[in-house]
Amino acid sequence: MEKKRVKLVVAYDGTMYHGWQIQDNGATIAGELNRCLSELLREDIEVMGGSRTDAGVHALGNVAVFDTTSRMPARKISYALNQRLPEAIRIQDSSQVDPDWHPRYCPSRKTYEYRVYRAPFPMPTRRLYTHFTYHDMDVRRMQEAAAYLEGEHDFKSFCQAGAQVESTVRQIHYLVVEEQGPELVIRVCGNGFLYNMVRIIVGTLIEVGNGRRLPESMMDVLAARDRGVAGPTAPARGLTLIKYEFYV
């Protein structure tokens, strides 16, 4: 029977999962999708994801594809699959795509948001989706620092040491720092991101906001091409993949 390729747009709360990619040490988003799709379609299914988010990272619209010989219309798979998935994972859309279409090999851009909760005391209802800090931060200085990272640069300093990639050059279309009440929102859009890149950018910007480094030091960090020169990796829980867009 002829196979077809189905695209899924997947939203999830990553708190209880060990990231997207299947691992031996616990439940993952891809693992749950494979299990439920295989039960639903009665064949062995393996999804291929666009963004391999880390443990604890959330998503409103990650993208995956899989091949199937099922006669179930692609658009109906989302409804049936959501009846089987855990509540923390929900398909937002399902559609048929060309047999060779793959999210990682198409021109695209991703938008991430990182949220920092600033207050005298933590807020329990925000603990899973923000990084809490007692410190007030100079938002203007952080905005100034963020501007140095926009455009195409070698982001090796903002990549977790040991990551295996052909190139560490990436393009950031925009990097915005704004206040939303007690929350500080750092929004970044780019054509691709290195391992832990967004969280390292956030950790470095927080150091600027706390006065530990100057905004213009971003130029030195980029030039160093050394992970040890950038700031710490911010915790995963504050990060959400907001949007995954593809160019025609």
C-alpha positions in Angstrom: 0.0 0.0 0.0 1.3 3.4 -0.9 2.7 5.5 1.9 1.9 9.1 2.7 3.7 11.7 4.8 1.8 13.5 7.5 2.9 16.8 9.2 2.0 17.4 12.8 2.0 20.7 14.7 2.6 19.7 18.3 2.1 21.7 21.5 3.4 20.4 24.9 4.2 21.2 28.5 7.8 19.8 28.7 7.9 19.8 32.5 7.6 16.0 33.0 9.5 15.0 29.9 13.1 14.3 29.1 13.0 16.5 26.0 11.8 15.7 22.5 14.3 13.0 21.4 13.8 9.4 22.5 16.1 8.5 25.4 16.6 5.5 27.7 16.2 7.5 31.0 12.6 8.5 30.7 9.5 9.6 28.8 10.0 12.0 25.8 7.7 13.8 23.5 8.7 11.8 20.4 8.3 8.6 22.4 4.7 9.4 23.4 3.9 10.4 19.8 5.4 7.1 18.5 3.5 5.0 21.0 0.1 6.7 20.5 0.4 6.9 16.7 1.4 3.2 16.4 -1.6 2.2 18.5 -3.9 4.4 16.5 -2.8 3.5 13.0 -1.8 -0.1 13.9 1.6 0.1 12.4 5.1 1.0 13.6 5.4 4.8 13.5 8.5 6.9 14.1 8.1 10.6 14.0 10.9 12.9 12.7 10.9 16.2 14.6 11.9 19.7 13.5 13.2 21.0 16.8 14.8 18.7 19.4 13.8 20.7 22.5 15.6 19.8 25.8 14.1 18.4 28.9 11.7 20.9 30.6 11.3 23.1 27.5 7.8 23.8 26.3 6.3 24.3 22.8 3.2 25.9 21.3 4.0 24.7 17.8 6.9 22.2 17.2 6.7 20.3 13.9 7.1 16.7 13.1 6.4 14.3 10.2 5.8 10.6 9.9 5.1 8.1 7.1 2.0 5.9 7.1 0.0 3.5 4.9 -3.2 4.3 6.9 -6.2 5.3 4.9 -7.3 7.7 7.7 -7.3 11.3 6.2 -4.4 13.3 7.5 -6.6 16.1 8.8 -8.5 13.7 11.0 -5.4 12.2 12.6 -5.0 15.2 15.0 -8.5 14.6 16.4 -8.0 10.9 16.9 -4.5 11.2 18.2 -5.5 13.8 20.9 -7.8 11.2 22.4 -4.8 9.0 23.1 -2.1 11.4 24.1 -1.3 12.5 27.6 -2.9 15.8 28.6 0.5 17.6 28.5 0.8 16.9 24.7 -1.8 18.1 22.1 -1.7 18.1 18.3 -2.7 21.5 16.9 -2.9 20.5 13.3 -2.3 17.5 11.0 -2.0 17.7 7.2 -0.6 15.7 4.3 2.7 17.0 2.8 5.0 15.9 -0.1 6.7 12.5 0.5 10.1 14.1 0.8 9.1 17.1 2.9 11.1 17.3 6.2 11.0 20.3 8.6 14.7 20.3 9.3 15.6 20.5 5.6 13.3 23.3 4.6 14.0 27.1 4.8 12.4 28.2 8.0 12.6 30.4 11.1 11.8 29.6 14.7 10.7 32.0 17.4 11.4 31.3 21.1 10.3 33.1 24.2 12.1 33.0 27.5 10.3 34.4 30.6 11.9 35.6 33.8 9.7 36.3 36.8 11.0 39.2 39.0 9.5 39.6 42.4 10.4 39.6 46.2 9.0 36.0 46.4 8.4 33.2 43.9 4.9 32.8 42.4 3.9 29.0 42.7 1.7 29.1 39.6 4.5 30.4 37.4 7.3 28.1 38.7 7.0 25.7 35.8 7.1 28.3 33.0 9.4 31.1 34.2 12.9 31.5 35.7 12.5 33.2 39.1 15.0 35.9 40.2 15.0 38.2 43.2 17.1 40.7 41.3 15.7 43.7 39.5 17.3 44.1 36.1 18.2 47.1 33.9 16.0 46.3 30.9 17.5 49.1 28.8 21.0 47.7 29.1 19.7 44.3 28.2 18.0 45.7 25.1 21.2 47.4 24.1 23.1 44.2 24.5 20.5 42.2 22.5 21.0 44.5 19.5 24.6 43.3 19.1 23.4 39.7 18.6 21.0 40.5 15.8 22.1 39.6 12.2 24.4 36.8 11.0 27.2 35.9 13.4 29.3 32.9 14.5 27.6 31.9 17.7 30.1 29.4 18.9 30.4 31.2 22.3 26.6 30.6 22.7 26.7 26.9 21.9 27.1 24.1 24.5 30.7 22.8 24.4 31.0 19.5 22.6 28.0 20.0 20.2 28.6 18.3 16.9 27.6 20.8 14.1 29.0 21.6 10.7 28.8 25.3 11.3 28.1 27.6 14.2 27.1 30.5 12.0 23.4 31.4 12.5 21.2 34.4 11.7 19.0 36.1 14.3 16.2 38.1 12.7 15.3 39.9 15.9 16.0 39.7 19.6 13.6 41.6 21.8 13.6 42.2 25.6 10.4 43.6 27.0 8.5 43.9 30.3 5.1 42.4 30.8 4.2 43.2 34.4 6.5 41.3 36.8 7.7 39.1 33.9 10.6 39.9 31.6 10.1 38.4 28.2 13.1 37.7 25.9 11.9 36.8 22.4 14.3 35.6 19.7 13.6 34.7 16.1 16.2 33.1 13.9 16.9 30.7 11.0 18.2 28.1 13.4 19.7 27.6 16.8 22.6 25.8 18.2 22.5 23.4 21.2 21.4 25.5 24.3 21.9 28.7 22.2 18.8 30.6 23.4 19.3 29.7 27.0 23.0 30.8 26.9 21.9 34.1 25.3 19.4 34.6 28.1 21.9 33.8 30.8 24.3 36.3 29.3 21.7 39.0 28.9 20.7 38.5 32.6 24.3 39.2 33.6 24.1 42.4 31.6 20.8 43.3 33.4 22.4 42.6 36.8 25.4 44.9 36.0 27.9 42.0 35.8 28.9 42.8 32.2 28.6 45.7 29.8 26.1 45.7 26.8 29.0 46.2 24.4 30.8 43.1 25.8 28.5 41.1 23.5 31.0 41.9 20.7 33.8 40.4 22.6 31.8 37.3 23.4 31.0 36.7 19.8 34.6 37.3 18.7 36.0 34.9 21.3 34.2 31.8 19.9 34.6 30.3 23.3 31.7 28.9 25.4 33.5 29.9 28.6 33.3 33.6 27.8 29.5 33.8 27.6 27.2 33.7 30.6 25.5 30.6 32.3 22.9 28.5 30.7 19.4 29.7 31.9 17.1 27.0 33.3 15.0 25.1 30.7 11.6 25.8 32.3 11.5 29.4 31.2 11.8 28.5 27.5 9.0 28.0 25.0 9.1 27.3 21.3 6.4 29.8 20.2 6.4 29.5 16.4 7.9 27.4 13.6 7.5 29.1 10.2 8.4 27.7 6.7 9.2 29.7 3.6 7.4 28.9 0.4 
